[in-house]
Amino acid sequence: MKILIFSSYKDAWNSVRPEAEMFIEMAKMGHDVTIMTQGHAEYVARFRDNGVKIIDCYPTKKICRKSIRTLRQALRENQYDVVYAMNSKTIPNAAFACIGFKNTKLVTYRGTVGGLYRHDPSAYLTHLHPRVNGISCVAQAVTDDVRKHVWKNADKVTTIYKGHDIAWYQAQPAELTSLGLPKDAFSVICIANARPSKGVHVLLESAKQLAKLPNLHLLLAGRDMDTEQNLALAEQSGMQERIHFLGYRKDVPELLAASKVQVQPSISGEGLPKTIIEAMAMGIPSVVTTTGGGKELLLDGETGFVVPVKDAQAIADKIEWLYASEPNRAEMGRKAQQRMIDDFSCQESAKQHLEFFASL
């Protein structure tokens, strides 16, 4: 199969690696893979080392004439079976470039819940563009949302999880004493850029129950955690001195590796939170809510806990259960890591993508 990927690989290596390695895996399987991206992106050398061709072109805006011309020229010369566009800049350019190439199937990638509506004209530049043949979604929650809004071929909207390798996510645990925590601290971490939808305030409400656990500390890592509301909730919690607002950090993997439990208390839909994947790979149990795709990663009660949204009591109960038993917590973490190995590999993700492409 001849496949052209249209995406950006300028972000941090850890951010782009699951997607990039999936396409390298397709090349290893014998498929002809070309990637149109920024020629100076750090990942380009690894692509080339693994037999992936590179076209140095990336759009400067949602309708970029140079990108459309370059892609159309590539389609004329190579007759690709599939063009796979991965983001809000590449999708509209790919959609217009593919007009007239009937034998090429255009697939788009969708990674978030919400924001796609039939009444929104901009949606017809992306996933609702009539030239789109199929949509790959990062989680079933995203698929269910997209299927509500497409006009036809809802069966061509599918869920394919990105693949991972647990070796990518092994980090040396941070020394938490440098943050003022005692050596015997039971650290619970929440990692997010704290928009209201992330539900950090719900986690802080749960602290009123957790305050009775003497060496439990909450680590809040990410931008905008220290809002007026969150600071007030911390003050009212009874454990204010054990709630640490860390702000933006460059050592998040190390902080996660040093923690006992990871919590995602989101109250409205999102795609597939990377922090849950990282925690599973490190063998750290997670407590997540039912919104978005996070619940799909965990087997409730076996590899982590899934709780209702906006339920501070439920979050506290699960954290307290994990606090109470080191053997149970370790076993849950081990099963989470094994699930990542068994069900979320790069090879499996590449295989499912190829099957989806072939079905189109």
N, C-alpha and C positions, 0 to 999 in steps of 0.2 A: 504494500500500500504506500502511496506517495502522500505525505502529510506535511503541510506547512503550518507552523505555529507562529502566531503574531502576538508578542507579549513584551513586557519590560523585565529586564534582569539587572537593573541598577540598584535595587534595594539591598539590604544587608544579606549576606550569604545565607544565614539561617532562615531568613524569610522566604527566599526564592527557591531554596534547595528542594523541598518536596515536589514542587511543580517541575523544576528543571530535571531532576533525576528521573522522574517518570518518563520524560521524553527521551532521555538517554537510554532508558530501559527499552523503549520501543525500537531505537536504533540497534541495540544489542540483539533484539529479536529478529532482525533482518529487514526492518521496514526503512524506507527512504524518508528521512526526517530532515526538514529544513526549518530554521528558526529565523524569522525576521525580527530584529531587535536592535538595540544600540550596540554598534560595533565595538565600543570601548568598555562595555559592561564586563565586570570581573569574571562572570561565568562563561564568557565566550571561549576562552582558552580551553576550559574543560569540555565544552560542547565539541569543539573541533577535535580534541584528543580522542573523543569517542565516536567519531565518524558522522557528526551532525554538521550539516552545511549551515552557513550563516549568511544572511542578507543584511547588510548594515543599513537599516532604515527604521525609523520610529516616528510616529506622528507628533507634530508640535501642538495639534489641536484636534477636536473631534471630527472636523472635516478638513483633511490635509491633502491638498492636491498632489504633492510629491509622493506621499505614501500610497495614495490610490493608484497613481501612474506606475510606481515601482511594483506594486503587487499585481496589477494587471499584466505588466510585462512578464513577471515570473509565472503567472498562470498561462500565458500564451506559449512560453518556452518550455514549460515542464508538465502541463496538464495534471495538476495535483488532484488527487481524489478527495481530499479534505483540507479545508482551511479552518483552523481552530483559533478563534480570537478570544483573548482572555480578560480584557478590561474595558473600561468606559471610553478610552481613547482608540483602542484598536478595533473594537467591534463596529462602530459606524463606518470607519474607513474600509474595513474588510467587506462590510455589507455592500457598499457602493462599488467596490472593486470587483466583486464577484458577479455583478449583474452581467448577464450574457454568457456566462460560463456554466451552462446547464449541467455538465457532468461533474462539476465540483460541488461538493456538499459543504455548506457553511455551518459550523458548530460554534456556539458561544458558551462562555463559562459564566455562571452566576454563583456568587459566594455569600449573599446576604438575604435576609428575610425583609420584605417590605420595600417600599419605594418604587415599585413597578405597577403602573396603573394605566388602564386603557384611555383615560381622559387626559393623560399627560403626553403632549406632543413629543417630548424628548424620548419617550419610551419607544417610539417608532424609528429612532435612530439606532437603537440597540436590540434588545431581545424581541421586540414586537415588529422589527423590520421584516417586511414580507420576504426578503431574500434568505432569512434564517431557516435552516433545515432541521436543526436540533439544538437542544440546550442541555448542557451538563451542569448539574448542581452539586454543591459541596456537601449537602446534607438533605435528608428527606424533608425536613421542615422547610428548606428552601424550595425543593421540588413542589411540595404541596402548595406553597404560596404562588409560585410561577404558573402552575397549571390553572389557577383561578383567573389568570389574566390573559393568557394566550388566546387567540381567536380560533385556532384550529390545531390539530396534531398535538394534543396534550400528551399523547403516548410517546411523542418524540422529546419529551422533557424527562430526564432521568437523573438518578442519584448515583454519583461515583465519588467515593471518598478518596482524598489524596493519600498517597502512600508515604510511609516514613520508615526510618531505620533507627532503632533505639540508640545506636552508637552516636547519632548526631546530637543527642540531648543529654549526654553524660557530662556533668560539670563538677568541678571541685566545690564542695559546700563552702559557702561564705562563713567567715568567722563572725557569728552574730554578737559576740561580746563587744565587738567594735561599735555596735549600734546601741549598746547599753543593756543588752539582754544578759541574764545570768547563764552560766554554762548548762544548767539543767532546765532551761526554758523549753516549754512545749509551744512551738511557733506555728501559728496558723496564718497562711499568706493569701492575700487577695491581690491580683495583678490586673490593673485596668486603667485606661484613661477615663476618669470617672464622670461620664455623662450620667444623667439621672437614670437612664435605662439600664445602667450596670448594677443598680441595686445595692450600692455600697452602704447606703443608709439603712437597709434592711439588716445587713450583717452587723452594723453598729448597734442596732436595736437588740440583736441577739446577745450582745455583750453583757447586757444586764443579767442574763442567766449564767453566762460564762464567767462572770466576775468571781464566783465562788471557787473556781479552780485556781489555786494560788500561783502556779508557775506558768499559766497560759498567757501568751502574748499574741496580739494581732499585728501583722505586718501589712501595711497598705502601700503598695508600690504602684506608682503611675502618676500621671499629671492630674491636677485638679481634685485630688483626694481631700484636701484640707479646705473644703467649702465651709461656709458659716454653719450650715445645717449639720454637716458631719462633725465639726469640732464641738458643737453643742451636744450632739448625741454621745460623743466620746466623754465629755465632761459629766454627763448624766449616767454613764454606764456603771460607775462604781469601780472601774479598772482603768481610769484615764491614763495613769502612768505606765500602763502595759499596752497601750495602743500607740503604734509607731507610724506616723505619717512620713513616708520615705520620699515622696515625690518621684520625679523621673529618675530612673536608675539605668546604668549601662551593665550592671551585674545581675540582672534579673534571673538568668539561669542558675547562678551561684546561690542567690537568695532562695530560689525554689528548692534547690538540692539540699539546703540546710533546714528546710521546713518539714513539719510532720504531716500537715494537711493543707490542701489547696481548696479554696472556695470561690465559686463563681455564682454570685447571688442575683444574676440578671433578672429584670422584671419584664422585659419585652424582647422580641425576637432578634436573634443574630444568627450568623452562619454556624461555623464550627470553630469555637474558640481554641486558639493555638495553645494557650496555657494548659488546657485539659490534656491535650496530646503530650505536651512536655512533661506534665506530672505523671501521666501513665507510663511514659518511657523511663522515667526515673524511679518508678515503683512507689509513687506517693499517692495515697487515696485522695479523691476529690469529692466535694459536696457541690452539686450543681442544681439549678432549677429546671423546671419542665419547659421553659421557653427556648426557642431556637434549636440548634443541632447538638448542643452539648449532651443532652440526655441520650442521644443515639450512640455516643461513644461508650457509655458506661452500662454495665449490667447492674441494675439497682440492687444493693445489698450484697453484691458479690465483688465487683471491681470498683465500687464507689457508691455514693448515695445520690438519688434524685429526689428533690423535695418540691413542693408547690411554690409558686412565685409569691413574693411578699409575705412569707411565713417565717418570721424571725424565730419563733418557737421551734419549728422543725429544723432549721439550720443549727440552732443551739443544741438540740437533742442529738443530732448526728455527730457534731463535733465532740460533744461530751462522751458519746459511745466510743469514738475513736481514741479519745484521751484515756479512757478507762482501761483499755486493753492493748498493750504493746503487741502480743502475739496476733490478735485479730487484725490489728492495723497493718502489721507486716504481711500477713497472708493476703489481705485485700490489695495491698500494693503489688505484691508478687503476681496476683491474678490480673491486675490491670496491665502490668508490663507484658505478661504473656499474651493478653488479648491484642495488644499493639503489634506484637510479633506475628501472631497468627492471622489477624484479620485486616491489618492496615499496612501491608507491605507495598513497596514501589512496584514490585512485579505484579501483584494483584490489581493495583490501580491501572497500570499500563494495559493489562489484559482486558479489563472491563471497558476501558476507553476504546480499544481496538474492536471489541465486539459491538460497541455502540456505533462506531464509525461504519462498520460493515453492515449493520442493520439499516443504515440510511441509504 
